Amino acid sequence: MDRAEEFIQLFNQVEEFLSRLVNRAPYTRFERLVEFASADNAAVRANASALGQFAKLRNAIVHGEGYPPHIIAIPSPEALSKFKKVVHEVIEPTPLIPTFEVPVHCFSPNETLPGVLGFMRENDFSQVVIKENKGVLRMLTVEGVAWWLADQLEGSQVSADTVRLGSILGLEPQGCFGIMGPEKTIFDAADAFRNSIHRKATRLYAIVITENGGDHDNPIGFVTPWDLVHNPRIRK
């Protein structure tokens, strides 16, 4: 199989995938398939521009609408390699689990601040998960601790040695962390972090990955923006 034939096979593969994904007829224009799929699929959305460019390349390679296609050009090795990567990301995007599967230690709101600070320092964490008495997951961040300390300088100065974590959680803004299920992908996580910035919403510090994507489920993983950039298990 030469490069042109391989490119056309890959193109047909991703076109069929998009048709199934959005439940559209096979003869729907490729650009429309990408548009429809981008609305709900983060992996397609992240690769939409590249898919559009490769659709133009496909039209340059193939002449006419008949079958089998009449190939009039050969893509470069670099173009074929890049297209393979795009197709792989669209059809088989990297899932959050097992990529970010780690043991997640959950603290209680009744624990005191020194213990959690020691844990954060030892593990170089900026956030930790708190499981409330009813099982709801919350998050404590270094920023929340800093806000609590600032309040103490202006108030009654409660001792940091005795303050309970539950007293600090109230300073954490709603939406400072997210929860996703294991089937979500790195593109879903990247979208969530990006949207919290572009929409001028509360900063999203981290995403807790739970067994079924619920805020009462057991945490099985954890991801931050830094992890998305530096995790060696993510395909580059």
N, C-alpha and C positions, 0 to 999 in steps of 0.2 A: 504494500500500500504506500503510495507516495504522499507527500505532505498535503496536497490539495484534497485527495480523497479522505485522508484522516480529518482534515479540517471540516469538510462537509459532513462527515459522520458525527463529529462532535456537535456541529451546529444543529443537525437534525435531532440529536439527542436532547439538547437543551431546549429546543423548540417544542418537542413533544412533552418534556417535563413541564414547561410553562403552560402548555395547553391543558394538561391534566390539573395543574395547580389551581388555575382560575376557572376550570370547567368551561372552556371555550372551544368552539369548533376548530378543527385542524387548519382550516383555511384563513383563520384570523391573522391579520398582519403581525409580523414578529414584533414590531415596535409597540403595537397595542397590547400584545401579550406581556411585554416587559412593563408597560405602564400599569396594567391591571394588577400584575403580580407584585409590583413595588408598593402598592397600597397597604398590603398586609404582611409581606415577607421581607424581613430586614436584610437577608442575604442577597436577594434580588435587588433591593433598593440600593445597597452598597455597591453593586456591580452594574447598575443600570446604564451608566455612561459607557462603560467598557463594552457592554452587550450591544449598545447602539453602534459603536464604532466597528465592532466585529460583524455586525449585520451589513454594514457598508462594504466591508472587505469580502464578505460572502458574495455580495452582488457583483463585485469586481472579479471574483474568481469564476463564477458560474455565468454562462450566457444562455438566456432563454429559460422558458418555464417547463420544458419537456422533461421526461425521465427516460433514461438516466441523464443527469445534468451534463452539459457540455462545458468542460473546464477549459478556460482560456488563460489562466494565470496560476502561479504557484506561490503560496504564502512563504515568507521567510521562516527559518527555524525559530527565530526569536518570537515572531508573531504566533506561531503554532504553540510554542511553549507557554506564552502568556495566556492564550485562549484556553489551553488545557487547565491552567490554574483557575481561570474565571469559571469555567464549566464545573470544576470540582467544588469550588466555593458555593456556587448556586445550588447544585444538586446534593452535595454532601457537606454542608457547612459544619464547622467544628462545634460540637455540643459543649455546654458548660460542664457536664459530667461525662467522662471522668477528667476532663482537662483541669478543672479547678476543684477536684474532690480533695478535701482536707478534713481532718478532725476539727470540729468547731466547739470550743469550750464556751458554755453558756454560764454566765454569772447570775446570781440572784439579786433582786433589788435590795435585799436586806444585808448584803455584804458591804463592807466598808471600803472607802476609797484607796487606802494604802495597798491593799491586796491586788486590786485591779491595776493600779499604776505599776506595781512591780511586774505583773504579768505582761503588761503592754511594753514596758522597757525591755524585759528579757527577750521578748519575741519580736521587738521592733514593730509593734502594731500601733496604728493610729485610731483604731476602732475595735470595740469588742461587742459581742452579742449578749443581751440581757434577756432572760426568760422570766416574765412576770408570773405571779402566783397562779393566774388562770391559764398560763401556758402561752400567752401572746409574746411574740418576739419583739424586742426593742433594740436600740443601738446606743451605745455611749461612745462619744468621740473625744479626742483631746481638745477640740474646740469647745465642747460642752463643759469639760472640766475647767478650761480657762475662763469661760463665762461665769461659772460658779465661783471661782477664786476672785474674779473681779467684783462680783456682788458682795463677797465677804469683806473686801477692803472698804466698802461703803456702808456695811451693815454691822450686824452683831458679831461677826467673825467666829462662826462655828468652827470648831477644830476639824481639820482635815483628817485627823486620826480616827474620828468617831462618826463622821458623816456617812449616811447610807447612800448607796448608789441611786435608790429610788428618789432621793431628794434632788439629785442632779438631772435625772432623766427629763424632768419638766422643762429644762432649759434647751433641750434638743428640739429643733423645729420639726414639724410634721413633714415627711417626705425626705428626710436626710439619708434614708437608706431604702433599698428596694428588696423585693423578694421575688424570686423566679424559680420555676421548676427545672428539673434536670434536663428536660428535652429542649429547653431554650438554647440558643446558640451564641457564639461570641458576637455576632452581629446584633442580636437583640440587646445584649449587654452594652455594646458600644453605642447603640441608638439611645438607650436610656441615659447614659452619662452625657452624651452630646445634647440631648434635648433639655436636660436640666440646666445647661449653660445657655443654649440658644433661646430658650423660652423665658429666661431670667427667673426661673423657679428656684426653689430651695436647692442648694448644692447637694448633689447625690454623692455621698462619700463611699458607699460600697453597696454591693448586692449580696444578700444571703441566699444561697441555693438550698431549698428544702426538698424533702422527699416527694411532695406532691404540689409544690408551689404555693402552699398556704402559710399564713402567719402563725398557725398553731402546730405546724409540722416540725419534725426534727431537722435541724440544719445538717447538711451533708457537704457543704462547700461554701466558698467565699471568694468574691472577686472585687477588685478595685480597678480604677483606671490604670494604675501602675502595672497591675497584673496583665492587663490586656496588651500592654506594650512589651513587657519583658518576659512573659511566660514562654519558655523554650519549647513547650509542647504545641504551640500554635503554629500552623503552617504559615510560612512567610511567602 
